[in-house]
Amino acid sequence: MHATETPTWLDSSLTDAEVVARVRAGETALFEILMRRHNQRVYRVARSVVKDEDEAEDVMQQAYINAFLHLKQFEERSQFSTWLTRITLYEALARRRKRRGEEPLTEPESADGGEVAGSLMSTGADPERQAYARELGRVLEEAVDALPDTYRTVFMLREIEGLTTSETAAGLALGEEAVKTRLHRAKAMVRRSVTDQLGAAGRDAFHFHATRCDRVVAAVQQRLREIQEKRP
């Protein structure tokens, strides 16, 4: 097999629950499926809190280690992705509090959410249009980074990652009304920064590239090998 090819067993149709069960049963190599499947979301959650790409990768690695070591505590009443999101969020918040002495997301709120008006120009083969989309993606990232902490993570999960209100609420341990309120206010702030045209191009912001995905997976695998070697 060529060195750059992905092993065929990673192209798995197994559900998260099935992978978790097999990892618990001793097939620890299958944990890579979960990492590669959820790297994008985990990165965006970490990035929304720490606002630094390198530190976000550190958060990701520790979150995966924590998830692996406590996999037996995962209760299948919830989705694995939700459980992993909360582990990532707690790790990111703990790291941020240690660095800046801040508090985690707090009180629930109430209000209706709103829809983002308009959509971006489609990006085809036209280099000028592609350059425009990249620049607008950069502006969007800066606008999201400028959001208050209580709104940034909600905006990232709902608008960039595409989670539902209930999924976001479960991941952040908030009420659904609090999620709607924070999203509504975050959208208003972002609109003032980058016009009403967000839409589809937002999906290209905060992209977790393949090389970075490989780097995080490799680092976690090395840490897990070291942990397993130390076990009696």
N, CA, C and O of each residue as an XYZ file, in Angstrom:
928
protein
N       0.836     -1.189      0.000
C       0.000      0.000      0.000
C       0.875      1.244      0.000
O       1.876      1.292      0.714
N       0.519      2.243     -0.781
C       1.287      3.478     -0.857
C       1.249      4.183      0.490
O       0.250      4.115      1.207
N       2.335      4.858      0.828
C       2.467      5.448      2.166
C       1.412      6.503      2.444
O       1.051      6.717      3.602
N       0.899      7.180      1.393
C      -0.050      8.264      1.616
C      -1.494      7.798      1.554
O      -2.404      8.592      1.791
N      -1.725      6.529      1.243
C      -3.088      6.043      1.148
C      -3.692      5.840      2.532
O      -2.990      5.526      3.493
N      -5.013      6.027      2.616
C      -5.720      5.771      3.851
C      -6.073      4.296      3.921
O      -6.642      3.773      2.962
N      -5.766      3.600      5.007
C      -6.130      2.191      5.120
C      -7.618      1.996      4.866
O      -8.446      2.795      5.303
N      -7.946      0.923      4.155
C      -9.342      0.710      3.779
C     -10.231      0.542      4.997
O     -11.410      0.892      4.951
N      -9.683      0.006      6.100
C     -10.532     -0.200      7.273
C     -10.960      1.110      7.922
O     -11.884      1.126      8.736
N     -10.276      2.239      7.558
C     -10.687      3.533      8.082
C     -11.901      4.078      7.346
O     -12.626      4.918      7.879
N     -12.129      3.601      6.113
C     -13.304      4.027      5.368
C     -14.484      3.179      5.835
O     -15.054      2.403      5.068
N     -14.829      3.339      7.080
C     -15.751      2.418      7.733
C     -17.171      2.938      7.711
O     -17.414      4.136      7.854
N     -18.112      2.013      7.527
C     -19.534      2.349      7.617
C     -20.061      2.088      9.017
O     -21.262      2.214      9.256
N     -19.186      1.727      9.944
C     -19.596      1.500     11.317
C     -20.124      2.787     11.943
O     -19.607      3.871     11.673
N     -21.140      2.668     12.768
C     -21.615      3.824     13.512
C     -20.633      4.154     14.626
O     -19.779      3.338     14.973
N     -20.758      5.351     15.184
C     -19.902      5.717     16.311
C     -20.054      4.716     17.454
O     -19.067      4.295     18.057
N     -21.300      4.341     17.745
C     -21.538      3.405     18.852
C     -20.856      2.070     18.608
O     -20.319      1.468     19.538
N     -20.872      1.603     17.371
C     -20.221      0.335     17.046
C     -18.711      0.438     17.185
O     -18.063     -0.483     17.681
N     -18.153      1.565     16.746
C     -16.708      1.757     16.886
C     -16.325      1.809     18.360
O     -15.354      1.180     18.781
N     -17.100      2.566     19.143
C     -16.826      2.672     20.575
C     -16.839      1.290     21.228
O     -15.961      0.962     22.026
N     -17.834      0.492     20.883
C     -17.937     -0.846     21.463
C     -16.716     -1.697     21.138
O     -16.214     -2.426     21.994
N     -16.248     -1.603     19.914
C     -15.093     -2.408     19.506
C     -13.802     -1.889     20.137
O     -12.917     -2.676     20.472
N     -13.689     -0.564     20.303
C     -12.512     -0.015     20.999
C     -12.513     -0.479     22.447
O     -11.476     -0.873     22.979
N     -13.669     -0.433     23.076
C     -13.786     -0.909     24.455
C     -13.394     -2.377     24.575
O     -12.837     -2.806     25.586
N     -13.695     -3.140     23.522
C     -13.408     -4.578     23.538
C     -11.948     -4.891     23.244
O     -11.545     -6.054     23.279
N     -11.154     -3.867     22.954
C      -9.727     -4.091     22.750
C      -9.178     -3.700     21.401
O      -7.961     -3.715     21.216
N     -10.032     -3.347     20.439
C      -9.552     -2.937     19.112
C      -9.234     -1.439     19.144
O      -9.907     -0.633     18.501
N      -8.206     -1.088     19.897
C      -7.911      0.316     20.150
C      -7.525      1.091     18.898
O      -7.697      2.309     18.849
N      -7.005      0.399     17.880
C      -6.617      1.092     16.646
C      -7.816      1.753     15.974
O      -7.660      2.721     15.230
N      -9.012      1.228     16.237
C     -10.206      1.786     15.615
C     -10.549      3.170     16.148
O     -11.394      3.864     15.584
N      -9.892      3.575     17.238
C     -10.138      4.920     17.767
C      -9.797      5.982     16.726
O     -10.329      7.091     16.770
N      -8.915      5.645     15.794
C      -8.570      6.584     14.728
C      -9.783      6.949     13.893
O      -9.881      8.074     13.403
N     -10.706      6.018     13.726
C     -11.936      6.325     12.979
C     -12.674      7.482     13.637
O     -13.118      8.412     12.964
N     -12.800      7.414     14.947
C     -13.516      8.459     15.672
C     -12.801      9.798     15.572
O     -13.442     10.836     15.411
N     -11.470      9.778     15.669
C     -10.725     11.026     15.559
C     -10.909     11.673     14.196
O     -11.215     12.862     14.103
N     -10.721     10.889     13.138
C     -10.833     11.456     11.795
C     -12.271     11.859     11.473
O     -12.503     12.801     10.716
N     -13.216     11.154     12.041
C     -14.623     11.454     11.777
C     -15.050     12.767     12.431
O     -15.911     13.477     11.911
N     -14.442     13.083     13.577
C     -14.906     14.234     14.358
C     -13.872     15.349     14.483
O     -14.098     16.310     15.218
N     -12.754     15.245     13.790
C     -11.703     16.258     13.907
C     -12.195     17.663     13.587
O     -11.831     18.616     14.275
N     -13.023     17.804     12.541
C     -13.484     19.133     12.146
C     -14.259     19.798     13.272
O     -14.007     20.952     13.622
N     -15.215     19.049     13.839
C     -16.024     19.631     14.914
C     -15.176     19.906     16.145
O     -15.301     20.971     16.748
N     -14.323     18.975     16.528
C     -13.504     19.146     17.725
C     -12.598     20.371     17.572
O     -12.413     21.143     18.513
N     -12.042     20.533     16.378
C     -11.198     21.702     16.133
C     -11.993     22.994     16.296
O     -11.534     23.936     16.940
N     -13.176     23.030     15.715
C     -13.964     24.260     15.767
C     -14.411     24.583     17.184
O     -14.452     25.753     17.564
N     -14.741     23.581     17.962
C     -15.098     23.816     19.362
C     -13.898     24.385     20.113
O     -14.018     25.393     20.808
N     -12.744     23.739     19.972
C     -11.543     24.211     20.663
C     -11.152     25.606     20.199
O     -10.828     26.474     21.010
N     -11.187     25.814     18.891
C     -10.792     27.099     18.309
C     -11.711     28.223     18.770
O     -11.263     29.356     18.946
N     -12.990     27.921     18.966
C     -13.940     28.951     19.372
C     -13.671     29.455     20.786
O     -14.058     30.571     21.132
N     -13.014     28.643     21.597
C     -12.734     29.033     22.977
C     -11.355     29.654     23.109
O     -11.221     30.724     23.702
N     -10.333     29.014     22.575
C      -8.967     29.486     22.802
C      -8.504     30.505     21.768
O      -7.556     31.250     22.014
N      -9.163     30.542     20.615
C      -8.880     31.541     19.568
C      -7.434     31.511     19.073
O      -6.894     32.537     18.659
N      -6.820     30.351     19.118
C      -5.452     30.199     18.629
C      -5.334     28.813     18.002
O      -5.684     27.817     18.635
N      -4.845     28.740     16.770
C      -4.831     27.477     16.049
C      -3.929     26.442     16.697
O      -4.316     25.281     16.828
N      -2.727     26.846     17.104
C      -1.806     25.895     17.720
C      -2.342     25.390     19.053
O      -2.262     24.198     19.349
N      -2.884     26.293     19.851
C      -3.429     25.874     21.138
C      -4.670     25.009     20.941
O      -4.934     24.106     21.735
N      -5.429     25.286     19.885
C      -6.594     24.456     19.586
C      -6.167     23.015     19.316
O      -6.848     22.080     19.739
N      -5.059     22.827     18.625
C      -4.557     21.472     18.382
C      -4.160     20.792     19.686
O      -4.395     19.597     19.862
N      -3.553     21.557     20.607
C      -3.200     20.983     21.908
C      -4.453     20.547     22.661
O      -4.479     19.485     23.282
N      -5.483     21.374     22.598
C      -6.745     21.041     23.248
C      -7.334     19.772     22.630
O      -7.814     18.889     23.341
N      -7.292     19.692     21.311
C      -7.815     18.513     20.624
C      -7.131     17.246     21.099
O      -7.789     16.257     21.424
N      -5.818     17.280     21.139
C      -5.067     16.087     21.536
C      -5.439     15.644     22.943
O      -5.663     14.459     23.190
N      -5.503     16.607     23.868
C      -5.833     16.246     25.243
C      -7.281     15.768     25.354
O      -7.583     14.861     26.130
N      -8.171     16.380     24.578
C      -9.576     15.954     24.602
C      -9.710     14.514     24.124
O     -10.478     13.743     24.700
N      -8.977     14.142     23.083
C      -9.022     12.764     22.595
C      -8.440     11.794     23.612
O      -8.962     10.698     23.813
N      -7.361     12.207     24.244
C      -6.770     11.360     25.291
C      -7.782     11.152     26.410
O      -7.985     10.029     26.872
N      -8.416     12.239     26.843
C      -9.405     12.138     27.913
C     -10.563     11.237     27.500
O     -11.038     10.420     28.290
N     -11.015     11.391     26.251
C     -12.126     10.563     25.771
C     -11.735      9.090     25.756
O     -12.512      8.233     26.179
N     -10.544      8.799     25.274
C     -10.089      7.399     25.212
C      -9.993      6.787     26.603
O     -10.446      5.664     26.827
N      -9.402      7.528     27.537
C      -9.189      6.997     28.878
C     -10.500      6.809     29.644
O     -10.571      5.991     30.562
N     -11.532      7.559     29.273
C     -12.811      7.483     29.979
C     -13.916      6.919     29.084
O     -15.100      7.167     29.311
N     -13.518      6.166     28.077
C     -14.493      5.666     27.108
C     -15.547      4.777     27.764
O     -16.685      4.716     27.298
N     -15.175      4.093     28.834
C     -16.144      3.240     29.519
C     -17.244      4.048     30.195
O     -18.300      3.513     30.529
N     -16.992      5.332     30.393
C     -17.990      6.195     31.023
C     -19.005      6.739     30.021
O     -20.016      7.323     30.409
N     -18.733      6.545     28.740
C     -19.659      7.038     27.711
C     -20.968      6.265     27.801
O     -20.990      5.036     27.734
N     -22.050      7.008     27.954
C     -23.375      6.392     28.026
C     -24.053      6.561     26.680
O     -24.153      7.674     26.164
N     -24.510      5.481     26.121
C     -25.040      5.511     24.763
C     -26.414      6.167     24.656
O     -27.025      6.179     23.587
N     -26.893      6.714     25.777
C     -28.138      7.481     25.698
C     -27.926      8.755     24.887
O     -28.868      9.269     24.284
N     -26.708      9.262     24.866
C     -26.381     10.445     24.069
C     -25.490     10.042     22.906
O     -24.962      8.930     22.880
N     -25.322     10.941     21.945
C     -24.451     10.674     20.812
C     -22.989     10.826     21.246
O     -22.665     11.652     22.100
N     -22.126     10.024     20.649
C     -20.701     10.134     20.959
C     -20.196     11.528     20.620
O     -19.389     12.089     21.361
N     -20.660     12.093     19.511
C     -20.202     13.424     19.102
C     -20.544     14.476     20.150
O     -19.755     15.390     20.387
N     -21.713     14.356     20.779
C     -22.100     15.299     21.835
C     -21.204     15.144     23.051
O     -20.751     16.132     23.630
N     -20.952     13.905     23.434
C     -20.078     13.620     24.567
C     -18.674     14.160     24.308
O     -18.064     14.762     25.192
N     -18.167     13.944     23.108
C     -16.834     14.412     22.744
C     -16.784     15.932     22.694
O     -15.781     16.532     23.083
N     -17.850     16.557     22.222
C     -17.915     18.012     22.186
C     -17.786     18.594     23.580
O     -17.078     19.579     23.788
N     -18.478     17.977     24.541
C     -18.424     18.497     25.904
C     -17.041     18.288     26.516
O     -16.554     19.160     27.236
N     -16.407     17.167     26.250
C     -15.044     16.936     26.744
C     -14.102     17.998     26.179
O     -13.272     18.549     26.902
N     -14.237     18.279     24.887
C     -13.392     19.288     24.239
C     -13.638     20.661     24.834
O     -12.700     21.406     25.117
N     -14.900     20.986     25.020
C     -15.246     22.290     25.584
C     -14.670     22.464     26.982
O     -14.102     23.511     27.290
N     -14.809     21.449     27.834
C     -14.293     21.548     29.193
C     -12.772     21.694     29.195
O     -12.222     22.464     29.983
N     -12.093     20.957     28.314
C     -10.638     21.059     28.227
C     -10.215     22.446     27.762
O      -9.269     23.025     28.296
N     -10.921     22.979     26.763
C     -10.590     24.306     26.247
C     -10.839     25.383     27.298
O     -10.022     26.286     27.473
N     -11.972     25.286     27.997
C     -12.288     26.276     29.025
C     -11.296     26.199     30.179
O     -10.878     27.230     30.707
N     -10.916     24.985     30.573
C      -9.947     24.840     31.658
C      -8.608     25.462     31.275
O      -7.960     26.116     32.092
N      -8.207     25.254     30.036
C      -6.943     25.812     29.563
C      -7.007     27.335     29.525
O      -6.053     28.019     29.894
N      -8.152     27.857     29.071
C      -8.309     29.304     28.995
C      -8.353     29.925     30.387
O      -7.745     30.969     30.621
N      -9.074     29.286     31.316
C      -9.147     29.829     32.672
C      -7.775     29.839     33.337
O      -7.432     30.777     34.056
N      -6.996     28.790     33.094
C      -5.659     28.723     33.670
C      -4.781     29.840     33.125
O      -3.950     30.403     33.838
N      -4.980     30.147     31.856
C      -4.148     31.172     31.217
C      -4.622     32.587     31.525
O      -3.808     33.498     31.681
N      -5.938     32.770     31.612
C      -6.462     34.131     31.714
C      -7.343     34.359     32.935
O      -7.813     35.477     33.147
N      -7.576     33.337     33.734
C      -8.386     33.518     34.924
C      -9.835     33.813     34.640
O     -10.488     34.506     35.421
N     -10.369     33.293     33.514
C     -11.754     33.567     33.144
C     -12.658     32.445     33.606
O     -12.195     31.374     33.998
N     -13.957     32.703     33.555
C     -14.966     31.726     33.940
C     -15.568     31.094     32.690
O     -15.528     31.694     31.616
N     -16.126     29.889     32.815
C     -16.771     29.245     31.664
C     -18.080     29.916     31.303
O     -18.508     30.857     31.970
N     -18.722     29.426     30.233
C     -20.031     29.923     29.836
C     -20.996     29.785     30.997
O     -20.968     28.799     31.733
N     -21.870     30.809     31.156
C     -22.703     30.822     32.342
C     -24.190     30.770     32.055
O     -24.682     29.831     31.429
N     -24.911     31.803     32.525
C     -26.341     31.727     32.689
C     -27.104     31.520     31.384
O     -26.714     32.033     30.335
N     -28.224     30.743     31.465
C     -29.095     30.639     30.305
C     -29.860     31.929     30.098
O     -30.046     32.716     31.026
N     -30.304     32.136     28.859
C     -31.059     33.320     28.511
C     -32.272     32.891     27.712
O     -32.448     31.703     27.443
N     -33.115     33.846     27.327
C     -34.285     33.491     26.534
C     -34.556     34.546     25.482
O     -34.463     35.746     25.741
N     -34.892     34.076     24.285
C     -35.265     34.920     23.149
C     -35.271     34.044     21.923
O     -34.784     32.913     21.951
N     -35.815     34.560     20.863
C     -35.855     33.787     19.632
C     -34.592     34.009     18.838
O     -34.039     35.109     18.833
N     -34.133     32.974     18.170
C     -33.008     33.116     17.266
C     -33.461     33.770     15.973
O     -34.651     34.023     15.783
N     -32.518     34.043     15.084
C     -32.857     34.652     13.814
C     -32.093     34.012     12.693
O     -31.112     33.308     12.933
N     -32.516     34.238     11.487
C     -31.840     33.677     10.330
C     -30.852     34.676      9.771
O     -31.132     35.874      9.765
N     -29.721     34.223      9.309
C     -28.747     35.099      8.668
C     -29.281     35.469      7.288
O     -29.640     34.591      6.504
N     -29.333     36.753      6.992
C     -29.882     37.195      5.719
C     -28.850     37.068      4.620
O     -27.664     37.323      4.833
N     -29.303     36.672      3.448
C     -28.449     36.663      2.273
C     -27.532     35.468      2.199
O     -27.522     34.623      3.094
N     -26.765     35.397      1.133
C     -25.778     34.337      0.951
C     -24.645     34.875      0.121
O     -24.799     35.867     -0.592
N     -23.498     34.220      0.213
C     -22.317     34.670     -0.514
C     -22.378     34.279     -1.971
O     -23.125     33.381     -2.362
N     -21.592     34.959     -2.761
C     -21.461     34.586     -4.164
C     -20.896     33.185     -4.251
O     -20.034     32.818     -3.452
N     -21.359     32.396     -5.202
C     -20.830     31.048     -5.368
C     -19.394     31.129     -5.855
O     -19.017     32.056     -6.571
N     -18.599     30.141     -5.456
C     -17.186     30.152     -5.822
C     -16.914     29.067     -6.840
O     -16.868     27.887     -6.495
N     -16.736     29.449     -8.078
C     -16.432     28.515     -9.137
C     -14.964     28.561     -9.467
O     -14.122     28.745     -8.588
N     -14.654     28.391    -10.755
C     -13.258     28.329    -11.171
C     -12.635     29.706    -11.309
O     -11.413     29.817    -11.411
N     -13.454     30.769    -11.314
C     -12.968     32.127    -11.487
C     -12.010     32.487    -10.349
O     -12.432     32.524     -9.194
N     -10.716     32.755    -10.647
C      -9.748     33.054     -9.585
C     -10.134     34.268     -8.749
O      -9.916     34.278     -7.537
N     -10.705     35.291     -9.379
C     -11.093     36.480     -8.637
C     -12.192     36.162     -7.633
O     -12.186     36.651     -6.503
N     -13.139     35.329     -8.072
C     -14.231     34.961     -7.179
C     -13.720     34.082     -6.036
O     -14.177     34.202     -4.899
N     -12.771     33.198     -6.346
C     -12.186     32.363     -5.305
C     -11.423     33.211     -4.294
O     -11.501     32.975     -3.088
N     -10.677     34.211     -4.799
C      -9.928     35.095     -3.913
C     -10.879     35.887     -3.022
O     -10.607     36.120     -1.845
N     -12.002     36.294     -3.612
C     -13.004     37.033     -2.843
C     -13.560     36.170     -1.718
O     -13.717     36.632     -0.588
N     -13.856     34.910     -2.038
C     -14.414     34.005     -1.033
C     -13.416     33.765      0.095
O     -13.789     33.734      1.268
N     -12.123     33.591     -0.274
C     -11.107     33.387      0.762
C     -11.001     34.600      1.671
O     -10.894     34.461      2.889
N     -11.030     35.785      1.082
C     -10.921     37.005      1.868
C     -12.131     37.165      2.784
O     -11.995     37.548      3.946
N     -13.308     36.870      2.251
C     -14.501     36.980      3.072
C     -14.482     35.960      4.205
O     -14.954     36.238      5.308
N     -13.929     34.763      3.925
C     -13.771     33.774      4.980
C     -12.863     34.281      6.080
O     -13.120     34.055      7.263
N     -11.789     34.973      5.686
C     -10.869     35.541      6.675
C     -11.574     36.601      7.511
O     -11.412     36.644      8.730
N     -12.358     37.458      6.853
C     -13.091     38.499      7.571
C     -14.089     37.872      8.542
O     -14.268     38.358      9.659
N     -14.732     36.799      8.112
C     -15.679     36.113      8.975
C     -14.982     35.543     10.200
O     -15.490     35.662     11.315
N     -13.814     34.922     10.003
C     -13.077     34.372     11.134
C     -12.739     35.475     12.137
O     -12.865     35.279     13.345
N     -12.313     36.625     11.638
C     -11.960     37.722     12.535
C     -13.190     38.221     13.285
O     -13.110     38.541     14.471
N     -14.339     38.290     12.589
C     -15.563     38.748     13.231
C     -16.007     37.779     14.321
O     -16.455     38.202     15.386
N     -15.886     36.491     14.059
C     -16.273     35.492     15.056
C     -15.318     35.533     16.242
O     -15.755     35.426     17.388
N     -14.020     35.688     15.984
C     -13.049     35.786     17.072
C     -13.352     36.967     17.990
O     -13.058     36.922     19.184
N     -13.942     38.027     17.428
C     -14.223     39.234     18.202
C     -15.484     39.111     19.047
O     -15.743     39.977     19.883
N     -16.271     38.061     18.853
C     -17.496     37.879     19.634
C     -17.162     37.619     21.101
O     -16.121     37.035     21.401
N     -18.030     38.044     22.017
C     -17.845     37.670     23.432
C     -17.843     36.153     23.579
O     -18.458     35.443     22.783
N     -17.162     35.672     24.582
C     -16.996     34.229     24.755
C     -18.324     33.479     24.813
O     -18.442     32.385     24.261
N     -19.317     34.056     25.473
C     -20.589     33.361     25.637
C     -21.335     33.173     24.329
O     -22.207     32.310     24.236
N     -21.007     33.967     23.317
C     -21.685     33.873     22.026
C     -20.864     33.129     20.979
O     -21.417     32.501     20.076
N     -19.536     33.203     21.106
C     -18.664     32.684     20.056
C     -18.845     31.180     19.834
O     -18.970     30.727     18.696
N     -18.856     30.419     20.916
C     -18.955     28.967     20.757
C     -20.298     28.559     20.192
O     -20.369     27.653     19.362
N     -21.368     29.212     20.628
C     -22.698     28.920     20.074
C     -22.725     29.225     18.581
O     -23.232     28.425     17.795
N     -22.187     30.368     18.187
C     -22.162     30.733     16.768
C     -21.354     29.721     15.971
O     -21.762     29.312     14.884
N     -20.217     29.319     16.508
C     -19.354     28.381     15.801
C     -20.071     27.050     15.573
O     -20.043     26.509     14.467
N     -20.704     26.530     16.603
C     -21.360     25.232     16.483
C     -22.596     25.290     15.592
O     -22.828     24.379     14.797
N     -23.388     26.347     15.717
C     -24.624     26.420     14.940
C     -24.386     26.840     13.491
O     -24.888     26.197     12.569
N     -23.621     27.916     13.284
C     -23.495     28.476     11.942
C     -22.334     27.903     11.143
O     -22.459     27.719      9.932
N     -21.226     27.620     11.780
C     -20.056     27.123     11.064
C     -20.080     25.601     10.984
O     -19.849     25.025      9.921
N     -20.361     24.955     12.111
C     -20.369     23.495     12.129
C     -21.717     22.922     11.704
O     -21.778     21.776     11.256
N     -22.805     23.694     11.834
C     -24.102     23.249     11.352
C     -24.879     22.355     12.303
O     -25.762     21.619     11.862
N     -24.572     22.397     13.603
C     -25.330     21.612     14.561
C     -26.724     22.201     14.745
O     -26.934     23.392     14.514
N     -27.664     21.378     15.157
C     -29.000     21.860     15.474
C     -28.990     22.557     16.829
O     -28.018     22.474     17.579
N     -30.093     23.246     17.129
C     -30.204     23.900     18.431
C     -30.101     22.891     19.561
O     -29.412     23.137     20.551
N     -30.778     21.760     19.425
C     -30.756     20.760     20.491
C     -29.367     20.139     20.646
O     -28.928     19.888     21.769
N     -28.667     19.888     19.530
C     -27.313     19.337     19.605
C     -26.364     20.320     20.285
O     -25.540     19.930     21.112
N     -26.489     21.604     19.929
C     -25.645     22.627     20.538
C     -25.935     22.751     22.022
O     -25.014     22.844     22.834
N     -27.209     22.751     22.378
C     -27.596     22.846     23.782
C     -27.030     21.677     24.581
O     -26.522     21.863     25.687
N     -27.118     20.473     24.018
C     -26.592     19.304     24.712
C     -25.080     19.378     24.856
O     -24.536     19.039     25.907
N     -24.405     19.818     23.809
C     -22.951     19.886     23.842
C     -22.417     20.913     24.821
O     -21.359     20.719     25.418
N     -23.156     22.020     24.990
C     -22.695     23.102     25.862
C     -23.372     23.085     27.227
O     -23.101     23.942     28.067
N     -24.251     22.112     27.447
C     -25.000     22.030     28.708
C     -25.794     23.301     28.963
O     -25.795     23.837     30.071
N     -26.472     23.777     27.921
C     -27.317     24.964     28.004
C     -28.752     24.583     27.670
O     -29.003     23.517     27.108
N     -29.695     25.459     28.021
C     -31.048     25.294     27.551
C     -31.155     25.729     26.101
O     -30.348     26.532     25.633
N     -32.146     25.204     25.383
C     -32.297     25.556     23.977
C     -32.606     27.035     23.801
O     -32.172     27.636     22.819
N     -33.339     27.631     24.719
C     -33.636     29.065     24.610
C     -32.365     29.898     24.760
O     -32.214     30.931     24.109
N     -31.455     29.446     25.617
C     -30.189     30.158     25.772
C     -29.384     30.104     24.484
O     -28.767     31.091     24.085
N     -29.396     28.938     23.831
C     -28.695     28.798     22.559
C     -29.294     29.747     21.523
O     -28.562     30.430     20.806
N     -30.630     29.788     21.445
C     -31.290     30.667     20.473
C     -30.962     32.131     20.720
O     -30.721     32.891     19.782
N     -30.955     32.519     21.986
C     -30.664     33.909     22.333
C     -29.235     34.287     21.950
O     -28.995     35.322     21.328
N     -28.308     33.441     22.328
C     -26.906     33.748     22.052
C     -26.618     33.743     20.561
O     -25.832     34.555     20.072
N     -27.253     32.831     19.841
C     -27.067     32.804     18.399
C     -27.634     34.060     17.762
O     -27.003     34.654     16.888
N     -28.816     34.466     18.192
C     -29.443     35.667     17.656
C     -28.548     36.895     17.865
O     -28.358     37.694     16.948
N     -28.014     37.032     19.051
C     -27.173     38.189     19.348
C     -25.831     38.099     18.624
O     -25.301     39.111     18.164
N     -25.285     36.892     18.524
C     -24.025     36.718     17.805
C     -24.181     37.089     16.338
O     -23.318     37.751     15.762
N     -25.292     36.657     15.735
C     -25.525     36.993     14.329
C     -25.598     38.501     14.121
O     -25.054     39.025     13.149
N     -26.266     39.191     15.029
C     -26.378     40.641     14.898
C     -25.004     41.295     14.961
O     -24.725     42.232     14.214
N     -24.142     40.799     15.856
C     -22.795     41.352     15.963
C     -21.975     41.081     14.708
O     -21.253     41.951     14.221
N     -22.099     39.849     14.188
C     -21.336     39.495     12.995
C     -21.832     40.289     11.788
O     -21.032     40.721     10.959
N     -23.150     40.483     11.686
C     -23.687     41.263     10.571
C     -23.067     42.658     10.520
O     -22.723     43.163      9.451
N     -22.934     43.265     11.692
C     -22.367     44.608     11.719
C     -20.915     44.614     11.270
O     -20.410     45.647     10.831
N     -20.237     43.478     11.372
C     -18.819     43.409     11.018
C     -18.569     43.034      9.560
O     -17.639     43.553      8.942
N     -19.371     42.159      9.013
C     -19.047     41.646      7.676
C     -20.225     41.638      6.711
O     -20.254     40.837      5.776
N     -21.211     42.536      6.930
C     -22.415     42.657      6.108
C     -23.349     41.484      6.344
O     -23.043     40.576      7.116
N     -24.475     41.513      5.682
C     -25.487     40.478      5.877
C     -25.201     39.213      5.086
O     -25.950     38.242      5.187
N     -24.136     39.207      4.305
C     -23.903     38.080      3.398
C     -22.951     37.061      4.012
O     -21.737     37.152      3.829
N     -23.492     36.106      4.727
C     -22.695     35.036      5.307
C     -22.970     33.742      4.557
O     -22.261     33.427      3.601
N     -23.961     33.002      4.957
C     -24.411     31.833      4.228
C     -23.368     30.762      3.992
O     -22.588     30.420      4.881
N     -23.367     30.231      2.761
C     -22.616     29.012      2.461
C     -21.115     29.158      2.639
O     -20.458     28.201      3.049
N     -20.547     30.325      2.342
C     -19.090     30.442      2.425
C     -18.594     30.301      3.855
O     -17.415     30.022      4.077
N     -19.481     30.490      4.831
C     -19.082     30.292      6.210
C     -18.610     28.883      6.479
O     -17.832     28.657      7.405
N     -19.078     27.908      5.664
C     -18.662     26.520      5.856
C     -17.177     26.327      5.574
O     -16.584     25.344      6.019
N     -16.567     27.264      4.833
C     -15.149     27.143      4.517
C     -14.257     27.803      5.562
O     -13.035     27.671      5.510
N     -14.869     28.517      6.516
C     -14.071     29.163      7.553
C     -13.664     28.146      8.603
O     -14.351     27.147      8.817
N     -12.527     28.412      9.264
C     -12.006     27.542     10.316
C     -11.852     26.111      9.817
O     -12.178     25.159     10.526
N     -11.356     25.967      8.603
C     -11.223     24.632      8.023
C     -10.053     23.901      8.661
O      -8.984     24.476      8.868
N     -10.265     22.639      8.966
C      -9.216     21.818      9.573
C      -8.599     20.967      8.473
O      -9.165     19.942      8.094
N      -7.448     21.376      7.959
C      -6.866     20.769      6.776
C      -6.326     19.367      7.056
O      -6.040     19.008      8.199
N      -6.196     18.590      5.987
C      -5.816     17.175      6.107
C      -4.473     16.990      6.798
O      -4.313     16.068      7.597
N      -3.502     17.857      6.500
C      -2.187     17.699      7.121
C      -2.262     17.899      8.623
O      -1.575     17.209      9.376
N      -3.081     18.826      9.061
C      -3.249     19.066     10.483
C      -4.015     17.915     11.119
O      -3.735     17.521     12.251
N      -4.980     17.381     10.385
C      -5.723     16.211     10.855
C      -4.763     15.060     11.113
O      -4.826     14.416     12.161
N      -3.871     14.801     10.155
C      -2.892     13.727     10.302
C      -1.983     13.977     11.500
O      -1.647     13.044     12.230
N      -1.582     15.240     11.707
C      -0.672     15.568     12.798
C      -1.322     15.301     14.155
O      -0.690     14.734     15.046
N      -2.581     15.708     14.313
C      -3.282     15.487     15.577
C      -3.485     14.000     15.825
O      -3.259     13.518     16.935
N      -3.914     13.262     14.789
C      -4.138     11.823     14.928
C      -2.853     11.123     15.339
O      -2.863     10.287     16.242
N      -1.735     11.460     14.677
C      -0.453     10.820     14.977
C      -0.012     11.119     16.405
O       0.490     10.237     17.101
N      -0.198     12.365     16.840
C       0.213     12.740     18.191
C      -0.609     12.001     19.238
O      -0.069     11.532     20.241
N      -1.916     11.897     19.005
C      -2.778     11.186     19.955
C      -2.415      9.705     20.003
O      -2.336      9.112     21.079
N      -2.192      9.109     18.820
C      -1.824      7.694     18.789
C      -0.531      7.436     19.563
O      -0.431      6.436     20.274
N       0.450      8.314     19.436
C       1.701      8.164     20.162
C       1.473      8.248     21.663
O       2.034      7.461     22.425
N       0.644      9.210     22.091
C       0.334      9.354     23.509
C      -0.369      8.113     24.033
O      -0.073      7.649     25.134
N      -1.295      7.573     23.256
C      -2.034      6.390     23.685
C      -1.120      5.177     23.798
O      -1.261      4.372     24.719
N      -0.178      5.044     22.858
C       0.788      3.935     22.945
C       1.609      4.043     24.223
O       1.850      3.045     24.902
N       2.037      5.260     24.546
C       2.830      5.458     25.752
C       2.023      5.119     26.997
O       2.546      4.516     27.935
N       0.739      5.509     27.008
C      -0.134      5.211     28.148
C      -0.321      3.714     28.306
O      -0.249      3.181     29.413
N      -0.564      3.040     27.190
C      -0.801      1.588     27.234
C       0.436      0.812     27.645
O       0.337     -0.203     28.335
N       1.610      1.290     27.221
C       2.848      0.625     27.592
C       3.127      0.722     29.094
O       3.785     -0.152     29.658
N       2.637      1.767     29.734
C       2.872      1.948     31.154
C       1.882      1.156     32.011
O       2.092      0.976     33.210
N       0.812      0.690     31.386
C      -0.183     -0.056     32.138
C       0.342     -1.455     32.470
O       1.052     -2.057     31.664
N      -0.002     -1.973     33.650
C       0.468     -3.302     34.038
C      -0.151     -4.390     33.176
O       0.138     -5.571     33.369
